[in-house]
Amino acid sequence: MAIKSTSIRAITPASYPASSSRPTADDFVLERYLKDRAALVERELQYLVAAPEGPSSRLFEAMRYSLLAGGKRLRPILALAACESVGGSLEAALSFGCAVEMIHTYSLIHDDLPCMDDDDLRRGRLTNHKVYGEAIATLAGDGLLTDAFKVLARNSLSARVPASALIETVAELADAAGSAGMVGGQVIDLLGEGRDLTLSELEVLHGKKTGALFVASVCGGARLGGAVQAQISALREYAGKLGLAFQVADDLLDVEASAEQIGKRTQKDQARGKATYPSLIGVEGSRAMARDLAARALDALASFDRRAEPLRALASYAVERQL
C-alpha cells in the first residue's frame, strides 16, 4: 500500500504545533527535522522501489542496495522544505523528492564505476559495482534514473498537483540531470583531470554536476507547493548558492576527513589530478568562501516568513556539518 497523506501525518513530530506539521522558528530543531523528514523519504522509497520476484529481481536488488544505503537525504529534504516554505503540503512534493533521490543515487553508482572515478567505498560499504559487477551496476543506475520520472509523473498526479506545474518540474529535473546539468558536469570533470582549471571554470563544473540538482530540488518542491514566480526566483538564488557552498565544503572534507568519518575514500581528487577549491584558494580561503555562499543563500530568503526556517537552518548545516 502506498504511503501517502496518512503516513505523513503519522510521523509528524508530536512536539510540533497540533495545527500544523510545519515547524516555527521558536520550536524548530534541525536535527529532529532532518531525522523526521529522512524517515518519511526512506519509507516512501522502500515502497516505490519494491523488489519484485522473477528475472529482474537481481536488478532491483542492486537498485535498492544503493538507494536504501542511508545518506543524508538532503536533496529530497530540501524539496520538502521548499514546498512547506510556500505553504504547500508534504504530500505535494514527496514523490518528487523521492525521484530526486533516485536520480542522485544513480549518479553516485555511475560516478563510482571504474570508467569514471573508480571508487570502492560509498556510505561506509562497498560500491555497487564491487558487489554486483559493472554491468548490473550500470543498469541499476539506468533503472533508477528512468524510473524516477515515472515516480514523479504518476504519484504527483495522484496528489492532485496541477499538470502545468508537473510538466515544468519534469522538464527542469531532466535538464538538471542531463547534458546541461549533471552529465555535462561529469564530462567537464573527466576532461579536467590533470590540468589546471580557473576558479570560474571550477564553478561552472560544480554548478552543473552538483548545483543543478540542488536548484531543481528546491524550485521543483516550491513549484509543486504552489509557489508564485517571485518565490521561485528567490529560491533559485538560494539553491544555487547553497549547492556551491555544499561542494566547497565537500572539497574540504575530502582533504581533512578520514574515510571512516565520511564513509568513502578521501583525498581521491588530489590523486586523480582534479582541481578543487582547496587546491585553488587554500583551506582557509575555501572555508571563507563556503560561509560567504551560505550567508548569501540566507539573504535570498529575506522575503520568506518563518515557514522557511528549515531552509535557513539547512544553509548553515550544509557548510558547518563538514567544516
N, C-alpha and C positions, 0 to 999 in steps of 0.2 A: 504493500500500500504506500502511495506517495506521501512524503512528509510535506504537508502544505501549511495552511494557516494555523491549524491546531497545534502542530509541532512547534511553531514559532512561539505561540503563547505559552506552551508547556515549559520551554527552557528560559523564558524571560526571567531575569533575576527578581526574586520576591522583594528585594530591597529597593527596587526602582519604584517610582510612584505608581500607585494602582491604576491611575487613569491613563497611563502611557508607558510603553516599553522604552521610550527614549530617555536616556539619562540627561540630567541637567548639570550645569557647572557646579552646583552646590553638592550634589551627591555622586558625581562621576568619579570612578576609579578605573583607570585604564587597564590595569591587569585583569580585573574582573570582566571588563567589557571584552577584551581580547579573548579571554577564555570562553565566555558565553557565545560570542559570535563564531569563533572557530569550531565550537561544538555543533552549532547549528549547521555550518557548512559541511562539517565532517559527516553528519548524519544524512544530509541530502546527497552527498557524493556516494555514500555507501549504497543508497537506493538507486541513484541514476546510473551507476556503472556496476550493476549486479553481474555476477559470474554465472553465465548460462552453462547448461550441460551440452555436450556434443563436441564436434570438431574444433570449434572456435574457443573452447574453454581455456586452452593454453594462452591464447592471445589476451583474453580478458584477465587471466591471472597476472600476466605481465603488466597490463594496464593498471590494475589495482595495486600491484606491488609498489609502483612509484607514486600513484595518485594518493594512496592511503598511507603513505610513509610518514605522515606527520608534516612538520613545517609550520610556519607562522600563519599561513593562510592570509597574508597581508593584502593581497590584491582583491580577493572577494570581500574581505572586511572593509576595505576602502569603498568598494561598490555599495555595500550595505550602509555604511556611514554616510556616503554622499546622498543616497536615497533618503535617509532619515533627515539629513540636514535641510532638505527642501520640503519636508512634510510628507514624504511618501511612506508606504508600508514596507516592512521587511519582505513580505511575500512578493511584492512587485519586482524586487531585484535579486531574489535568492537564486533562481535558476541562472540568471545572468552571471552572478558571482561564481557559481559552480562552473559555468562554461569558461570563464576567465581562468579559473584554477586548472581546469583540464588543459587549456592551451599553454599555460605556464609550465605545467608538468611535462607536456610533450616537448617543449623547448629544452627542458633540462635533460630529458632522455637523449635527445639528439645531440645536444652540446657535449654530453659525456662520451659519445661514440669515439672509437679510435681515429676515425677520419676527421674529427673535429678537435675537441680538447683532450680526448683520451684520458678520462678520469676513471678511477676505480672505486671511489668513495663518494656517497651523496647522502646527506642526512644521517650520517653515522653508520651506514651499512653499504654493502656492495651496490654498485650502479647496475642499472637494468641489464645492460649487455653482458656484464660479468655473471649474471645469474641465468639469463635466458638466451644468450647468444646475440650476435649483432643483428641477424635477420629479424628475429622476433622483436627485439628492442626497437628496431626501426619501424616495424609495423605497429607496435604498441603506441609509439609516438604518433604515427599516422592516424591510428584509430581514435586516439584522444582528441587530436586536432579536428578531425572531421565530425566526430560525434558531439563535440562542443556546440557546434552550430545547430544540430538537431535539438539538443537540450535547450538551448536558448530560444529557438523558434517555437517549439511545441509547448514548453512549460510557461513561457511568458504569455502566450495567447490564452492559456487556461487560467492565468492570473488576471486576465482582462486588461492587459496592457494595450494601449492604443496601437493600432497597426503601424501608423506613421512613425511613432517613437521606436517601435521594434525594428522597423526597416532601417532607420537611421543608425540605430545601435549596432545592428548586424554589420552594416557597411563600415562603420568606424572600427569595430573589433577586427574585421577582416583586414582592413587597412593597417592596423597596428600589428597584426600577426604576419602579414605578408611581405612582399618585396619592398614596400615603402617603410616597413617597420622592422620587426624582429629579424626576419630573414635577410633583409638588406643590411641590417646592422651586423649580423653574423658574418656576412661576406666581407664587409669593411674590416671587421675584427681579424678574420683569417688572412686577408691580404696585407694587413698592417703588421703582421708578425715580423720581427727582425728589422724594422725600420722605424725611424723617429716620426712620431706624429706631433702636430702642434696641439696646443690646448683647445683651439676651436675645432680641429678635426676630431679630437677625442670626445668633445661634447656632442658633435654630430653623430658619432658612432653610438654613444650611450643613449642619446635621445631616441634613436631608433631601436637599439637592442633591448634597452631597459625602460626608458621613459615612455615609449609609445603605449605599452600595455598599462602603465600606471594611469596615463591620461584617459585611455579607453575605459578603464575600470571606473574611475571617478565620474567621468562625463556620462557614461552609459548608465551607471547607477542613478545619477541625478535625473537624467532624461526619463528613465522608466518610472521615477518617483514623481514626475510631473513638473520638473523644473522649467522655468522660463529661460529665454536665451541669455539674458544678462547673468543669471545664476550660473549657467553652463560655461559662459565665457570666464567668469571669475574662478570657477572650479578647474577649468582647463589650465589657467595660470598657476593655480595651487598645485595641481598634479604634476605639471612639468617641472616645477622647482623641486617638488618632493622626490620625484623619480631620479633626478640628477643628484640630489643630496644623498639618496639611498645608495647610488652607485659609488659616489666618492667615499662614503663610509664603508662600503663593501670592499673597495680597493684597500682601504686602511686595514680592514680586518684580515685581508689576505696577507698583509705584511706583518701584522702584530700578533695575531691569534695563533693558536695551535690547532692541528687537525682535530684533536679531542674536544676542543671548545666549540668548534663550529660544525663538526660532523662531515668535513670534506677536506681534501688536500689543500694545503696553504702554500703560498709563495710560488704558485704554478705560473702566474702571469710573467714574473721575472724569468723563470726557467724557459719560457717559450718566447722570450724577447718581445713581450707585449708592452705597449705604453700604458701607464696607469697614472692616476693623479699624483700619488706619492713620488713616482719617478720623474714627473714633470715639475711639480711645485713643492715637493718635500712633504714630510709627515705633518708638520705644524701648519704649513700652508693649506694642506688638504683638510685638516680639522677646521681651520677657519673658514674655508670655502663651504664645507658641509653645513656648518652652523649658520652661515650667512644665507645659504639657499633655504634652509629651514625657516629662518626669520622672514624671508621674502614669501615663502609659501603661506605663512601665517598672515602676512599683510594682505594677501589675496582674499582672505576670509573676513575682512573687516566689516563687510556689509551683512554678514550672516549672524543670526541670533544664537542662543545657547544650544539649539539643536545641532550645531556644528562643532560642539565641544569634542566629540571623538576625533574629528578631522584635525582639530588643533593639537590635541594630545598626540596623535599619530605623527604629526610633523616633527615633534621633538623626539618621539620614540624611534623613528626611522634612523635618526642620527645617533642619539645618545646610547641606545642599546648596544651599539657596536664600538663606540669610542671609549 
